[in-house]
Amino acid sequence: MNDDRPLITTPITADLVRGAVELERTERGVLPHRLPAAARARGADGQVLLAEVQPSGVRLAFRTRATAVELDALPTRRAYRGAPPRPGGVYDLLVDGGLAARGSIGGGNVLTVDMTTGTTDLEPGPVGTLRFGDLPAGVKDIELWLPFNEITELVALRTDAPVEPTPDRGRRVWMHHGSSISHGSDAASPTTTWPALAAARGGVELVNLGFGGGALLDPFTARTMRDLPADLISVKMGINLVNTDAMRLRAFTPAVHGFLDTIRDGHPTTPLLVVSPILCPIHEDTPGPSAFDEAAFAAGKLLMRATGDPAERAAGKLTLEVIREELARIVEERAAGDPYLHHLDGRLLYGSDDIAELPLPDELHPDAAAHRRMGERFADLVLTGDGPFAAPGGRWSR
């Protein structure tokens, strides 16, 4: 292999990026967003604004004969005051659909969060470079998946042969919305979040609108999903509504209907799946809000705990059991007039049989092994076989 050829710089444009909703031009390059500017201006709080700009599911995709690929990028990674430094975000390089290499970029900005006060401090850092060499000769399709858990400003793409956008493979586009579990939580890398694993196993193109802490039935998210093209749509809701204690049952039911109504305004016949929460013992019967276990944090361990009172369920406070029951009822009611609407109990992805073998490390988020199990199960239950998304359909059903 010859990695000594001169490198060609290719502008990073929308036709080379998949999984992003919008690219923001910056002084250095481009910043991928997973919510458009109009949605970001419609009341999104700091948590959502931080989550949507972390490029879960976003990847550069191009066809080339190059045997060397370089990317300049400026990461912004989080740190927690008093906790050990977090490892750098992982980039996955796929060649013709198979994982060829992984890497991380040094430098970058560091956003330090003080868990006791909620304040943040940003320390600027330099642009870094990631290089992949000795790639196979000949024409190939390359996908470079960006870290799901750190902001990534794309500065420059260089290769030792010209690149062109990957041709449309005719695969259906699956748009998914969910919480930090869908965003990636404790997955090992961007292609091993459960939605990415499911998409690969099911042969679909992923648009991941999973936002850590941000699956709150926000109207701006529903409008974004309404306006984006998609062949398959899923919405996984519940855990953030409990752990933020954002609403009661009285508000939850019409909010679900409104969210689904808005999606249906743009996608009246697109297969639409409502997924209820996976098992999370601390919130099955106990309402939120969730809180950090300060004693565990002082001992160097990040754990969450439920602070609500189970007796408050009678007053309309939400628990995961309440949400599952209500989502099943809502979907059954709506499906009588909507044959393209489906429901999946999240415990089929991760349930009581899994908790002993693959416990939630912080009592809230699945680990890398659980992500893999969830991705495989979702693909098998939903995207293949007799699943609701398995039957072929036209592109961009609306």
N, C-alpha and C positions, 0 to 999 in steps of 0.2 A: 504494500500500500504506500502511496506517495502522499504524505501530509505536508510536503514542502512547497506545493503550488501556491501562488499568490492568492490571498483571500479576497473575495468579492463582498462588498457590503450591499445588502438588500434592504430597502426601506420596509419597515414593519407596518403593513397596511391591513385593512379589515379582511381582505381576501386570503391572508395568511394566518388568520386567527379564528379559532373555533371555540365555542362555549362562552364567549363574551357577548354582552348585550350592547356595549358601547365602548369605544376607545376614546379616551381623553388625550388630546395633544398637550404635551408638557414642554418645558424648556429643553429637557434632555431627550425625550422620545415620546412614548405612549404609555398610558396607564389603563389597563383593562378594568371595566366596571361590569358588575352583574345586575345592576339596576340603572335605568337611564336617568339622565339629569332631571327630567321632570318628576320622576318618582322620588329621587333623592331630596327634592325640594318640597315634598308633600308631607312633612312632619316626621321623617325618619330621624330617630335619635342617634346618639353617638355610637351605640352598640351596633345598630344596623349599618350605619355608614362605615364603620370599621370592618364589618363582616362582608359587605357586598363588594368591597374593593380587594378583598383577599380572593385570588383567582381560582377557587375550587372548580375543577372541570375545564379550565381554560388551557388551551394548548396552541402552539404554533404548528401548522400542518402544511407541508410542502413536498413536492417531488423534485428529485435532484440526483445527479451522479456524484455528488460531493462525498469525500471520505473524511472530511473534517468540518465540524460545525462549532462556531463560537457564538456565545451570547453575552453581551454586556447588559447588566441589569442593576438596578438599585433596589435592594430589598429593604423593607421596614419590618423588623421582627419584634415580637413582644418579649418582655422580661417582667418578672415579678420581684418586687423589692423584698429581699430577705430569702429568696429561693435560689437554688442553683441555676446557672444560665441554661436556657433552652437551646437544643441543637438547631443548626441552621435548617431552613426549609429544603426539602428534597425536590429535585427535578428528575423526571423520568423521561428517557429517550427511547422511543419505540421506532423500530425499523420494520416496515411491512407488517405492522400489527404486533410484533413481538418485542418484549423488553430487551434492549441492547445494552443500556448503561444507566447509571444513576449518578447524580452529583449534587453539590451545593455550591453556593456563591458566598464568599467571605465579604467582610466589610458591611456596608449598608447602615441604615439608621436603626436605632434601638429605642423602642417605646416602652418605658418602664412604668408598670402599674403598681401602685401602692394598694394592696388589698385591704388594708385597715381604714384608709381614708377615701379610696376611690379616685385619687388624683393620679395624673400621668405626667411623665416628663420625657421629652423627645431629645435624644442625643444624635445629631447628624453624623453621617458616615459616608465613605466613598462608594462610588460605583465599583462593582466587581465583575469578573469575567469567568465564565464557565466554558470549558473546552471539551469536546468529544472528538477523539481522533481514531484512526484505524477502522473506520466504518467500511462495510462491504462495498466493493466496486460495483459499478453498474447502476442503472436507474432503480430508484427505490422511493417509497413513500416514508417520510419521516414525520413523527409527531413528537414535539417537545412539550411535555406537560409541566405546567408551572406549579410551584408549591401551593397547596390548598390553604395554608395557615399563615402566610405572610404577604403583605402588600408587595407587589412586584412591578416596578416601573421598567418597561422594556426600552433599552437605550440603543442597541445595535445588534444586528444579525449578520454574521459573516460566515461564508462557506468558500471552499476551494473549487466550486463549480456553480453555475447558475442554478437558481431555484425558480419554480413556478407553483402556483396553487395546486394542491392535490385535487384531481378531478372528482366530481360528485360521484360517489359510489352507489347512489340510489338507496342508501339506508334511511330508514325512518328516523325522525328526530323525536327524542323523548325529553320532554321538559318536566323537571321535578322540582318541587318546593318542599322544604322542610327546615328543621332546626340544626343545631350544631352537629347532631348525629349524621344528618345528611350532608352537612358542610364538610365533615371529615373527622371531627373530634380527634381521637387518638389513633387514626390510621397510620400505616407505616410510610405512605407515599401518595402522591396524587392519583396514581392509577389503581390504588388499593383502598380508596374509600369505597363504602359499599355501593353507592350509585355507579361509580366508575367500573367496578367489578361486574355489576349487574349488566351495565350497558355493553361491555365487552363480551360477556357470555351470551347476551341476547341479540347481539349484532345490530345495535342501534346507536345513533349519535346522541350524546348526552349534552343537555343544557342544564347545568346544576344551579338552581336557585335556592340551595340550602344556605341559610344564614344563621351563624351561631348566635343564639339568643334572640333571633328575629322572626320566628314563625308565630306571628301573633295575629293572624287574620287581618293584616293591614290592607286597606283598600288600594294603596299604591302598588302593592305586590300583585294583587288580583288584576289590576289594570295592566300592569306589565305583562302578565301571563295572557291576558285577553289579546294584547296587541302583537305578541310574538308568534311567528309561524311555528307550528308543531304538529306532529302526527299522533303523538301519545302524550298525555298529561297526567301527572300524579301529584297529589297534595298530601303530605304527611304532617299531621297537626296534633298538638296536645301538650307535650312536655313543657314548652315555653309558657303556655297559658297557665300551667300549674306553678312552675317555679318562679314566675314573676308575679303570681297572684293578680293577673291583669284584669280578669272579669269574673262575673258570677254566671251561673247557668242561665239566668234570664237573658243576659247579654250574649252569651256564647251561641245559643241556638240561632237567633236571627243573624248573627255575624257569620256563622258557617253558611247559612243560606245565601246571604249577600255575597260572600266570597265566591261561591259556586255560580251564582247568577251572573256575576261579572265575567268570570271565565267563559261561561256559556254564551255571553253576548258576542264573543269573538270566535268561539269554537262550538257551535251548536251540536255537531255530530261527532266530534273528536272523542275517541275513547278516553274517559276521565276516571281515574282511580283515587278514592279517598282511603288513606292508610291511617289507622289509629296507632297510638303509641306502643312501642316495644315495652317489655317488662322493665319496671324500675321500682324495686321494692320500697324505697323510702317514700314514694309518692303514690303507691297504689291506693291506699286508704287515707293518707294524710295530705291535706292541702298544703300549698305553699304559703309564703315564699320559701325558696331554697336559700341557704346561707352557707358560707364557708365555715368549716369546723376550725375555729381559731386555735384550739389546743393541738389538733393534728397538724395545722399549718406551722405552728411554732416548733413542732417536732420534725418538720421537713416533709410532711406528707400532705397532699392536697385532697381533701375529702369534702363532700357536700352533705348537708343534713336538711331535713324538712322541719320547718318551724311552725307549721299550722297545727290546728287542733282537729282531730278526726270528727269531733262533735259538730264542727262548723259546716260539715257537709249538708246537714239538715237546713241550714240557712242559705244554701246555694253555692257554697264554695266548691271549687272544682278539684277533683282528684282524677287520677288516670282511669280508674274504674268508671267514674261518672262520665268522663269524656268518651270512653269506648262505647258505653251503652248508648249515649246520645248520638254519636256518629253513626252507629249501626242503624239506629231508628231513622235518622235523617235520610241516609242513603236509601234505605228500604222504601221510605215514603216517596222520595223523589224519583227513584228508579221505575216506579209504576208508570210514569210519563216520560222517562228518559232511558231508553234501552242501552245507551252507551255509557251509563254511569255504573261504577262498580265499587265494591268495598273490600278491604283486606284488613283483618285483625292483625295489628303489628306484632302480637305475641307469636304469630306463625314465623316471623323473622328472627325473633329472639324472645324466648319465653321461659317458663319455669324449668324446663328440661335443660336449659343452657346456663342458668345462673350459677350453678355449682361448678360446672366445668370451666366457664368463661365469665367469672364475676366482673362487674363493672368496677374498674380500678378506683374511681373517685366517687362511686355510688351513683353516678349519673350517665357516664359516657362509656360506650363499648371500646374494647381495645382492638389491636390490629387483627387478631384471630377472629374476634366476633364480627368485625367488619367483613371479613372474607366470608364467614358463614352467612351473614345477612345478604350479601351481594349474590351469593350462589342461590340462596333460597328465593330471593325476589325474582331472579331470572327464571328459575324453574317454575315458580308459582304464577308469574305474571307475564313474562316476555316470551315464553316458549310453551310447547305442548298445547294444553287446552286453556292456557291462561288468557285473561281478558285482553292482553295486548299482543297475543300471538298471531292472530289472523292478519294477513297482509291487507293493507289499505292504501289509498291514494296519498301522495305527498301533499302536505300542507292542508289537511282536511280542516275546514272552517265552517 
